[in-house]
Amino acid sequence: MPIKEPSTKPKMIDSHIAEEILSLIEIKGKSWIRRSIARLSDVYECRDGTWIVRGRRRMGDAEPIYIVQFDKNSKKFKCTCQQAYKPYAKTRKVCTHIGACLFYQLFF
């Protein structure tokens, strides 16, 4: 896999994404931030508002890939790990897959 280098050019990001990151940093804590950032190399942007995040067994992932989508109408992120039939789906409001996509928007 190619190594991704963070962008050094200033970029415009959706204000909702910036607000989401700031609120989650306050709520989720350092562990969530570290785990989300650790996943940055696993994020692949497909198209505007859709990302694929490679699963990692050592981080507790059961699936090889997860799909994260941003719904512009509801302004919410959805991940395939949050599907109703999956264990702990109701307790996961914002997983580290979504966190990785949020940080990806900032850095790449």
VODO-854496 format. One record per residue: residue in one letter; x, y, z of N, C-alpha, C, O, CB in turn. Coordinates in steps of 0.001 Angstrom, whole numbers, padded with zeros to 6 digits, always signed. Each point is the difference from the previous one (the first is absolute). Glycine has a CB too. Layout:
aXYZXYZXYZXYZXYZ
...
This chain:
m+000833-001177+000000-000833+001177+000000+000878+001241+000000+001042+000029+000654-002867-001272+000550
p+001404+002267-001937+000791+001223-000017-000065+000708+001352-001017-000045+000691+000597+000271-003155
i+001512+000423+002824+000050+000749+001248-000617+001372-000243+000348+000689-000959+001736-001937+001732
k-002988+001630+000092-000671+001284-000142+000774+001057+000770+000433-000228+001130-002671-000908-001406
e+002403+002266-000334+000664+001125+000645-001040+001070+000305-000815+000335-000860+002996-000837-000340
p-002162+001044+002422-000956+001070+000309+000210+001210-000908+001126+000324-000377-001208-001111+002757
s-000995+001428-002715+000050+001176-000858+000538+001190+000772-000358+000207+001160-001567-001081-002505
t+002784+001656+000706+000519+001203+000638-000720+001238-000509+000229+001103+000496+001994-002214-000228
k-003091+000932-001256-000764+001125-000538-001239+000230+000853-000661-000955+000408+001504+000471-002739
p-001161+001756+002606-001250+000252+000721-001177-000484-000835-000014+000162-001221+001037+001829+002393
k-001986-002570-000524-001152-000472-000758-001277+000371+000719-000044+000129+001224+001391-002015-002162
m-002367+002051+000153-001307+000321+000557-000718-001312+000312-000109-000886-000847-000011+003085-000452
i-000360-002297+002523-000803-001168+000344-001390+000480+000390-000198+001149+000395+002245-002456+000371
d-002967+000425-000884-001390+000294+000361-000037+000423+001474+000579-000674+000852-001475-000997-002582
s+000233+002756+002025-000053+000503+001375-000648-001019+000933+000329-000056+001185-000451+002401-002062
h-000795-003147+000347-000642-001026+000832+001025-001045+000456-000064-000480+001132-002114+000841-002366
i+003112-000707+000361+001026-000984+000365+000890+000562+001102+000327-000710+000951-000364-000246-003288
a+000430+002218+002221+000823+000624+001039-000735+000033+001343+000587-000311+001037+000544+001704-002799
e-002397-001022+001745-000793+000026+001232-000147-001395+000594+000076-000178+001216-001310+002173-002079
e+001025-002978+000000-000152-001392+000444+001274-000483+000699-000067-000628+001057-001540+000191-002956
i+002754+000728+001311+001270-000424+000605+000181+000656+001362+000353-000676+000966+000658+000368-003252
l-001243+001600+002378+000184+000703+001271-000930-000534+001082+000424-000176+001142+000275+002204-002411
s-001949-002286+000933-000925-000515+001010+000368-001422+000418-000119-000353+001174-001684+001809-002121
l+002248-002269-000005+000357-001383+000328+001261-000075+000847+000114-000871+000862-001186+000136-002979
i+002017+001636+001881+001226+000011+000801-000346+000236+001465+000605-000607+000883+000725+001458-002855
e-002287+000016+002235-000417+000263+001380-000722-001193+000610+000191-000310+001176-000370+002729-001733
i-000648-003087-000237-000842-001085+000515+000749-001334+000089-000072-000678+001025-001904+001849-001996
k+002684-001548-000078+000536-001351-000121+001287-000243+000774+000194-001102+000513-001247+001042-002710
g+001925+001031+002298+001220-000173+000770+001207-000390-000831-000081-000182-001215-001345-000448+003089
k+002548+000508-001181+001294-000221-000659+000108-001356-000688+000591-000102-001075+000410+001587+002770
s-001554-002506-001099+000096-001338-000583-000666-000042-001378+000552-000558-000949-000531-000441+003262
w-001203+001590-002411-000715+000035-001281+000814+000762-001039+000086-000418-001155-002293+000306+002362
i+002800+001221-000800+000822+000800-000915+001192-000812-000489+000268-000047-001200-000977+002155+002379
r+001427-002748-000256+001178-000807-000377-000381-001136-000941+000691-000243-000989+000373+000807+003183
r-002154-001260-001895-000421-001116-000843-000457+000485-001377+000269-000651-001009-000937-000616+003068
s-000013+002394-002099-000443+000560-001282+001194+000409-000854+000042-000290-001195-002160+001090+002278
i+003079-000133-000476+001189+000438-000742+000835-001196-000447+000614+000039-001066-000593+002103+002374
a+000006-003201-000506+000743-001207-000385-000579-000630-001268+000707-000712-000712-000143+000318+003126
r-001813+000644-002694-000661-000559-001183+000182+000853-001257-000467-000402-001066-001187-000620+002600
l+002300+002156-001456+000121+000896-001155+000563-000683-001238-000447+000273-001114+000754+001580+002707
s+000656-002726-001413+000599-000670-001163-000945-001023-000621+000274-000522-001080+001974+000859+002101
d-003351-000624-000348-000965-000985-000496-001184+000640-000721-000899-000708-000453+001577-000773+002322
v-000689+002794-001980-001136+000714-000598+000257+000248-001480+001075+000449-000396-001586+000643+002606
y-000499-001394-003018+000050+000240-001451-001268+000749-000388-001112-000473+000236+002516-001629-000662
e-001223+003268-000169-001149+000799-000411-000504-000500-001339+000755-000056-000971+000111+002056+002232
c-002132-002360-001318-000594-000508-001243-000556+001137-000832+000359+000164-001166-000909-002319+002299
r-000314+002923-000540-000589+001168-000659-000437+000944+001109+000144-000305+001184-000922-001034-003242
d+000254+002460+001672-000405+000995+000980-001000-000591+000996-001114-000375-000368+001509+002188-001331
g+000016-001889+002947-000895-000493+001034+000014-001490+000237-000823-000500+000767-000537+002383-001327
t+002273-002619-000074+000093-001449+000211+001462-000414+000127+000841+000385-000812-002985-000744-000478
w+002433-000431+002323+001350-000495+000237-000063-001496+000293-001013-000516+000472+001754+002778+000406
i+000356-002939-001167+000177-001394+000405+001114-000018+001032+001057+000598-000198-001839-001519-002066
v+000531+000227+003368+001003-000129+001057+000315-001481+000141-000891-000820+000220+000074+002917+001006
r+002085-002425-001356+000429-001395+000131-000102-000424+001462+000420+000735+000894+001138-000501-002884
g-002114-001417+002233-000131-000517+001353+001313-000556+000518+000821-000502-000767-003201-000009+000300
r+002569+000605+001771+001192-000538+000665-000431-000899+001150-000701+000432+000914+002054+001614-001550
r-000928-003285+000579-000365-000948+001059+000512+000449+001365-000693-000158+001006+000729-001679-002695
r+001173+002396+001730+000572+000388+001286-000731+001174+000642+000193+000289+001181+001993-001114-001996
m-003030+001504+000030-000804+001091+000548-001449-000447+000230-000881+000821+000258+002368+000843-001433
g-001717-002973+001077-001318-000552+000296-000948-000078-001175-001190-000257+000185+001510+001131+002038
d+000180-000659-003430-000865-000053-001185-000242-001444-000424+000914-000823-000010-000048+003065-000731
a-002105-002526+000396-000370-001326-000472-000063-000065-001527+000103-001080-000582-001378+000739+002701
e+001108+001485-002759-000155+000066-001453+001299+000481-000656+000782+000717+000624-003254-000262-000344
p+002701-000850-001543+001213+000469-000693-000092+001461-000438+001021+000683-000086-000660-003014-000691
i-001572+002817+000500-000179+001413-000356-001282+000545+000620-000946-000735+000281+002197+000367-002437
y-001246+001679+002359-001170+000704+000499-000251+001179-000930+000944+000637-000469-000497-001348+002885
i-001690+000997-002677-000354+001117-000871-000623+001095+000862-000957-000229+000740+000598-001317-002742
v+000929+002733+001883-000487+001161+000744-000587+000978-001012+000626+000322-001010+001110-000628+002871
q-002948+000772-001572-000655+000961-000895-000485+001196+000804-000428-000125+001148-000271-001732-002709
f+000778+003022+000924-000515+001229+000595-001272+000381-000730-000001+000224-001210+002323+000547+001877
d-003409-000700+000094-001285+000388-000572-000147+001514+000138-000136+000514+001110-000903-002778-000548
k+001067+002970-001684-000050+001464+000027-001340+000530+000496-000055+001089+000572+001677-001068-002447
n-002678-000751+001671-001320+000448+000451-000119-000032+001523-000415+000982+000616-000557-001819-002762
s+001335-000285+002743-000095-000120+001458+001265+000467+000704+000016+000138+001223-001574-002040-001542
k+002631+002148-000453+001309+000416+000526+000519-000990+001031+000497+000381+001060-001107+002007-001470
k+000483-003677+000071+000467-001062+000887+000881-000972-000764-000164-000212-001202-001902+000444+002602
f+003003-000816-000669+000857-001033-000546-000582-001350+000359-000514-000188+001102+002542+001674-000941
k-001947-002423-001087-000464-001374+000228+001129-000948-000379+000704+000209-000988-003135+000423+000542
c+002586-001664+001242+001023-001020-000270-000682-001360-000053-001014-000221+000661+002827+001598+000482
t-001254-002279-001927-000596-001335-000095+000128-000778+001304-000699-000997+000180+001222+000991-002614
c+000345+000427+003345+000082-000687+001297-001191+000339+000887-000199-000629+001039+002691+000660-001208
q-003282+000954-000233-001163+000414+000780-001300-000642-000468-001075+000382+000460+002239+001750-000045
q-001083-003092-001313-001211-000662-000482-000658-000754+001143+000675-000556+000865+000303+000349-003178
a-002299+000198+002304-000789-000498+001131+000313-001436+000400-000084-000332+001182-001677+001871-001905
y+002115-002389-000216+000234-001406+000333+001373-000256+000630+000270-001112+000454-001785+000526-002325
k+002376+001592+001904+001346-000188+000545+000000+000226+001512-000742+000841+000507+001744-000111-002705
p-000162-001490+002917+000066+000187+001454+000471+001416+000345+000839+000568-000699-000365-003029+000991
y-001000+003007+000753+000354+001325+000513-000342+001136-000960+000478+001119+000187+001332-002212+001084
a-002611+000839-002277-000326+001036-000988-000699+001196+000630+000247+001141-000392-000424-002918-001336
k-000680+001531+002686-000741+001107+000601+000864+000850+000913-000296+001178+000204-001748-002555-000346
t+003105+000809+000695+000860+000770+000895+001033+000825-000757+000606+000907+000571-000938-002658+001153
r+000537+001450-002994+000988+000724-000794-000658+001162-000735-000624-000188-001044+001973-001918+000779
k-001207+003274+000805-000543+001163-000699+001029+000518-001002-000342+000327-001137-001083+000272+003145
v+002668-000526-001586+001077+000420-000897+001185-000933+000248+000671+000083+001029-001459+002368-001046
c+001028-003329-000936+001083-000973+000115+001321+000624-000458+000027+001119-000511-001666-003011+000139
t+002718+001160+000562+001308+000505-000434+000139-000039-001514+000873+000671-000550+000110-001442+002707
h-001824+000000-002846+000007+000037-001473-000446+001386-000463+000607+000592-000893-001095-003091+000753
i-000576+003008+000756-000476+001341-000316+001031+001031+000440+000270+000960-000722-002662-001719+000958
g+002960+000564+000932+001037+000914+000485+001173+000086-000955+000523+001087-000246-001208-001609+002564
a+001103-000615-002859+001107-000014-000956-000349+000802-001247+000847+000712-000539-000137-002954+001402
c-001945+002130-001321-000428+000765-001184-000042+001494+000289+000337+000812-000861-001675-002781+000098
l+000924+002331+001972-000008+001412+000379+001417+000571+000019+000251+001075-000545-002329-001465+001901
f+002994-000333-000729+001392+000463+000040+000636-000027-001388+000843+000839-000315-000658-001674+002669
y-000585-000122-003176+000499-000074-001368-000345+001295-000758+000806+000521-000771-001056-003053+000799
q-000966+003031+000213-000411+001251-000647+000901+001156+000412+000252+000902-000798-002609-001731+000730
l+002842+000813+001297+000885+001065+000455+001402-000098-000575+000587+001005-000401-001913-000916+002466
f+001859-001305-002105+001408-000178-000323+000313-000264-001467+001117+000264-000444-000903-001101+002705
f-001178+000320-003021+000317-000391-001388-000873+000702-001003+000142-000219-001203+000587-001976+002029
